[in-house]
Amino acid sequence: MRVVDSSGLGCKELEQLLARTVFDSVCDEEKAVASILDEVRRHGDAALRKLTARFDGVKLTDLKVGKKEFAAAYNLVSKEFLDALALARDNIADFSRRQLQNSWFKFTEKGSMLGEIWRPLASVGCYAPGGTARYPSSVLMTVVPAVAAGVERVYLSSPARSDGSIDPHVLVAAAEAGAHTFYKLGGAQAIAAMAFGTESVSRVDKIVGPGNIYVTLAKRAVFGYVDIDMLAGPSEVLVLADKTTDPSFAAADMLAQAEHDPRARAILVTTDQSIALAVKAELSRQLAELPRRDIAEASLKNGGLLLLAPDMDKALELVNMAAPEHLIVLTENPQALLPRITAAGALFLGDFSPESVGDYLAGPNHVLPTSSTARFSSPLSAWEFIKRSSLISYSCEELASVADSINLLAAVEGLEGHAAAVRIRMDKLARKKPE
């Protein structure tokens, strides 16, 4: 992991240093995903069983989790886990409910009504990744906001283990979150099934949740058939530090992301060279004790960066340029910097706000924009599970007062039918008026 002095680099060089896209070098993966989507669309459940056996080594008889499996899962988890899960669920639900929008209506003096009607989506498909770790937290973060928004049918899909079962912690999380159906499917085939529907899998209106590059490419490909939340890349964290930063805290937060994936990215931006060197040493020390050391070590080697800034102004410029998924602010007065931070998925301010508290139970969602997309996108939230319709109810008096303006605009655009839709009404109204 290298230390880079940003003061000697130009803007373009810094952008190249910090930039990363979700879709770097994915030509082969795109072809594979296109083939998977086509197979599922044409052959339904048969394709799902075939693809799951090929990619996951699992022979599925039933694609859904049964009631007995759910019941048995509760006997395989501890009471302490259930208590922690309930705390996280309740915090996420409370935060989600606070995000919801209300329908509104405006009444004019001429008897017209305008407004917006907010309604929950009818169905949502939530994806929880599997692979190298189990993620009951991802179940909560996708299912709970959908339930809070009032979605009628919330489906969940996650890859099965080698014996065809689902980890009991994930099953219990699904039940406690309020998922209606659990599919034992992972990868691009799970996304295809929820987007197009099969004999066993219901088609949904929207698909949410993070996954590997195949899941992400599949979500991009089915957008338009269904809605999606975002195109999430590998996890990332940026720690902003100054001379007061505790190096052990900074290193711990960096490793919390690095242990996710060899492609995860951990960056330190600091105004103090001694802190950069201390963090580097601390990373080596903590890495030696980490069970997922190989993954974290590969992550730091591939995308780790210790970036020196000449002052806090430059440091904040680098932060906003990076637009990180997670931003940990470990400076002397983090709150004072908040107005100057314009691009980050989630902000963690101060020594006692580690990234872990956001990943698990604070309440805000941990499904966050990655790869600098926090410049223009936001975390998953309850309002993504609702849709709005505009409402226009004009009175004859209101329409008459603006008819000439509508006709003028229609004439400018050469759309005579638009003008006629108003004129016909006005002519009929005129005929009804007494002489």
TAMO-V863360 format. One record per pair of residues at least 24 apart in sequence whose C-alpha atoms are under 7 Angstrom apart, sorted by the first residue. I is the first residue (numbers start at 0). GAP is how many residues later the second one is. Records with the same first field share a line. If there is no record, write none. Layout:
I->GAP + GAP
This chain:
0->299 + 300 + 303 + 304
1->303 + 304
2->302 + 303 + 304
3->302 + 303 + 304
4->302 + 303 + 304
5->301 + 302 + 303
6->302 + 303
17->304
18->303
19->351
20->350
21->211 + 349
28->185
29->187
32->155 + 181 + 184 + 185
35->152 + 153
36->152 + 155
39->149 + 152 + 153
40->155
43->154 + 155
44->153 + 154 + 155
47->141
56->105
57->104 + 105 + 106
58->105
59->104
62->120 + 121
63->118 + 119 + 120
64->117 + 118 + 119
69->101 + 102
72->95 + 98 + 99
73->98
75->92
76->91 + 92
86->274
87->272 + 273
88->51 + 55 + 88
90->270 + 271 + 272
91->52 + 269 + 271 + 272
92->51 + 52 + 55
94->268 + 269
95->49 + 52 + 285 + 286
96->51
98->283 + 284
99->49 + 282 + 283
100->282
109->285 + 287 + 288
110->284
111->281 + 282 + 283 + 286
112->279 + 280 + 281
113->277 + 278 + 279
114->275 + 276 + 277
115->272 + 273 + 274 + 275
116->271 + 272 + 273
117->268 + 269 + 270 + 271
118->267 + 268 + 269
119->29 + 30 + 31 + 265 + 266 + 267
120->30 + 84 + 264 + 265 + 266
121->29 + 30 + 31 + 83
122->28 + 29 + 30 + 31 + 81 + 82
123->29 + 30 + 31 + 80 + 81 + 82 + 83
124->29 + 30 + 31 + 69 + 79 + 81 + 82 + 83
125->29 + 30 + 31 + 81 + 82 + 83
126->29 + 30 + 31 + 81 + 82 + 83
127->29 + 30 + 81 + 82
128->29 + 81 + 82
129->28 + 29
134->35
135->33 + 34 + 37
136->223
138->34 + 35
139->33 + 37
140->224 + 225
141->66 + 67
142->34 + 35 + 36
143->33 + 34
144->236 + 237
145->236 + 239
146->31
147->234
148->233 + 236 + 237
150->234
152->27
153->25 + 26
154->24 + 25 + 26 + 27
155->25 + 26 + 27
156->25 + 26 + 27 + 28 + 29 + 33
157->25 + 26 + 27 + 28
158->25 + 26 + 27
159->24 + 25
186->27 + 28
187->26 + 27 + 30
190->24 + 27 + 28
194->27 + 30 + 31
208->158
209->157
228->151
231->137 + 138
232->137 + 138
233->29 + 30
234->29 + 30 + 135
235->28 + 29 + 30 + 88 + 89 + 90
236->28 + 29 + 30 + 87 + 88 + 89 + 90
237->28 + 29 + 30 + 86 + 88 + 89 + 90
238->28 + 29 + 30 + 88 + 89 + 90
239->28 + 29 + 30 + 88 + 89 + 90 + 91
240->28 + 29 + 30 + 88 + 89 + 90
241->28 + 29 + 30 + 89
242->29 + 32
243->87 + 88
244->85 + 86
246->28 + 31 + 32 + 35
247->31 + 34
249->29
250->28 + 31 + 32
252->101 + 102
254->41
257->38 + 41 + 42
258->33 + 36 + 37
260->34 + 38
261->33 + 34 + 36 + 37
262->36 + 39
263->35
264->34 + 35 + 38 + 39
265->34 + 37 + 38 + 39
266->37 + 38 + 39
267->37 + 38 + 39
268->37 + 38 + 39 + 40 + 46
269->37 + 38 + 39 + 45
270->37 + 38 + 39 + 40 + 41 + 44
271->36
272->35
275->30
315->25
321->50
322->49 + 50 + 51 + 52
323->46 + 48 + 50
324->43 + 44 + 45 + 49
342->31 + 32
343->30
344->24 + 29 + 33 + 34
399->26
